[in-house]
Each structure stands twice: as structure tokens, then as C-alpha cells.
């Protein structure tokens, strides 16, 4: 799959690039601190979701689930967002990244995490940054998420990329999984929820902030709920 994107360089110049995506993995439980990983596992256990088969865990999904629009359609009321970074390559091997939401069906996740990841579209930002231009401050880049509750935005997740496994370490782990081949796209795993629990919202907002280069990417999207019928 080829995907044309807009990329902002550290000098503020915007260019076009063409991503080459032949396989895609949604990584899970990628926190660098084990106590934080365990906290996320406990959050999901409250929803009836079993302990992952491995930490970190790799869930392969179709590249066609990647969306840059402002809305997704889900079946039933029990799906929720996860703010992450999304990384992909062009045909020359240069890496690009943006903010993303690994939207997941929580009800199906209690049966199969892999299927719950596959069933929902994944939202990515409208703009990308060059990975090689942030090597010196990757860990300090911030991720934030908000959800709409009773008509008001509520903080949902907050942290930095340094809370998650580095993209280079993730690539090495994925290579050992030996499931798919070709140019790879990665959803890098999420942060703990700072709200009181999982919120099933019909509107979500994801933000990535580079405080070192004074720039940010924000994306809002709506979740349209379709009836769950037998």
C-alpha cells in the first residue's frame, strides 16, 4: 500500500512524501517501566481482558485499517481510543512519524486482542515529522489525549515517548516475530489512562507536541456507533 503524506521539517518547510506500507503491527504493553506496564494490564483486566501472551505484545493488522480522516464507524458502544505514535517508511527507507489512535473494540478484546485490533480503523495525524530530525530529543516528545464527556473535553492520557520503548528497539523485537515481511508500519503502544477508567466516547482528540522545536500535531475524530445485531 502506498500513502501520500505531508511532512514538516524542523525548519518549518512542508514537503510531500510517499509511504510504502506492506505490513502493519500494533504493539502493546510497550512501557519502559514494568510497574507502568502492569498498571495498564490491570486497567484492561477490569474490562475482562486477559493477561497478554507476551510483554511487549505484537498484534498484526491490515494496513488498510490506517485512516487519516475525521471519523470512524464501530459496532456497539464499547470501543475506545489509545494515543500512540505511528511510524512508517518511504521506499528509500527514510522514517516518518505522527500521532495516532489505536482505536480498539474492548468487548471483542475480552475474546481476542488480535481480532479487537483488526476490527477498528486506526486514526493517524494529518502531518508527519522526520524521525531522523528528532533523534536527539525523541524521548521528550509529548503525547496527550482527550475524550468528549457530556459535551466537554476531558483529559484522558498524558506522557512522553520516553515512557514507551524506543522505535529502534521496537523494530528489533518485531523483526524477531517473523510473521510478516516487507516495509513495516508501527503503532508504538499507548500510555496509562489518567481518568478514573476507560471512557467510551463519541469524540476523541490526540496530540503530539515537540517542545524542543515548538510544534505540535492535533487530530480530532468522531466515533459513529452502529447497532450490534445478531
MOGI-V222808 format. One record per helix or strand of 2 or more residues. SS is the DSSP state (A for helix, B for strand). FROM is the first residue (numbers start at 1). LEN is the number of residues. If there is no record, write none. Layout:
ss	from	len
SS	FROM	LEN
SS	FROM	LEN
//
This chain:
ss	from	len
B	2	7
B	14	7
B	23	6
A	34	12
B	57	5
A	63	3
B	66	2
B	71	5
B	79	2
B	83	8
B	95	7
B	104	2
A	106	4
A	113	7
B	122	3
B	128	3
A	131	3
A	138	3
B	142	8
B	152	9
A	161	3
A	167	11
B	184	4
B	203	8
B	215	12
//
